[in-house]
């Protein structure tokens, strides 16, 4: 009788047991519900930047990344990507033009430092805004200028001047102290022969944190990025519901990032391209988190950016559909459409072009560097009554729809992660 070895059969049994012990890669509504309910809970206090609530949210996201088993991003020893911000609060502003002191109620300033002292008109660029001129355009020009600017606005612009004065009196946040400054004066003076400006500010240094992790791919210099912002508006007012929970905006996107991280990690095989996961801070405050993030990497290595924003409500085109901002700026959207062709999912171009949504989220920061960076959303933003309201709570969301949207994003990203698909780059000249 011929002897038969039992080793092959034992090996197959052992291998099957190992495989059966691996976690199944899936995206389920239970996980989605648990994560978004935690992020949008009242004890997160609306996740406003510099608040205890956003710190708590950061720790929660870090814990999720740890549980999933994501790697730290190069150069970090944790999932926190910390950076300093400077809160600048005005103490005093005084301006004298042509020997005439300007009344305090007719001036305001934005100065990126502790003080500003100017004694000659040669030290500033003077912009005159006459009656009927574009006031906002002058402000935009002053903000983009490299040096110091004096804006002389005709008294006919008093209404909009008051709004800017109120805004600037509340203080400003900057990522770096520098010499940039603009001083805004409501006056009928149009020619400056002599000038004296003195501004004193309080400057406070505070820290913020993005939360980032990765799954290393076989191609470390080719990266597919999934992102969302986890900050919101915090606590506002004194009566009624004062907590702006931000369930849809953007706990929904952050939930998607965490869920996708677990899904791709649970696949158990090394992806072709590296997958990066980022929860950005301070999007609502001015996109500071994504700005800092973009300065820590080589944008040429980011193959695609899936920025997930407000996916908690079904789109106007029906269930299992999502729209992509900046559809015409790269082939990103077309590749998503190709990836889900023949399935129940559909991606289409942003139906709200008048809202300029491509420029209103963290994707724009990287798109300006040439990255095919687009936001994916489903919410009918033009009629959503809960947007930036205290009513933006989990109870207003469709979590089954949200779960299906995350599944659609996972399916659509497969070709980019495998290296089969590569979107065309965005032309920075077309991202204003």
Order of alpha helices (4+ residues) and beta strands (2+ residues): alpha-alpha-alpha-beta-beta-beta-beta-beta-alpha-beta-alpha-beta-beta-beta-beta-beta-beta-alpha-beta-alpha-beta-beta-alpha-beta-alpha-beta-alpha
